[in-house]
Amino acid sequence: MIELKSCPFCGFSAFIEETDLEWKDQFPYRILCGNEDCAGSHSWASTEEEAITAWNTRADGWISVEDRLPKLPTRTYDWFLVVVSDGLESDITIATYSTETSWSRTNITHWRPLPKPPDTGKE
C-alpha cells in the first residue's frame, strides 16, 4: 500500500475513512487529518489508493495565504489551485487571484501555481 503523508495544514498524521452511506456508494473513501482541531480532508474517492494518491499529491508545495499571496509580475490576474475550507471540511478547486480584487472565492487557506500541462507531442 502507498504511504499516507501527514496533513499539509498542521502536520498531524492522517487516516483513511470508509463510509457506508448510501449516497457515497461510488466514492466510499476519503482521507482525514487525525487532529480534531484541523479541517484537513480530501474529497471522496472510489478506491483507497485513489484517495491516498490524491491526498499525497496535495500534501506538497502548498503555500498558506497567511505566509504570502501570489506575485503577478506580468498580469493583473492568474489562475491557481486553492484549498477552500469552511471550518469543517477542506476541498481543492481552482480560483483566480487579482492584484486589484484579491481571490475570486472566499475561505481560501492555501494556494499553489497550476501545474504545466502534459507534453502531448503536439503544438
Order of alpha helices (4+ residues) and beta strands (2+ residues): beta-beta-alpha-beta-beta-beta-beta-beta
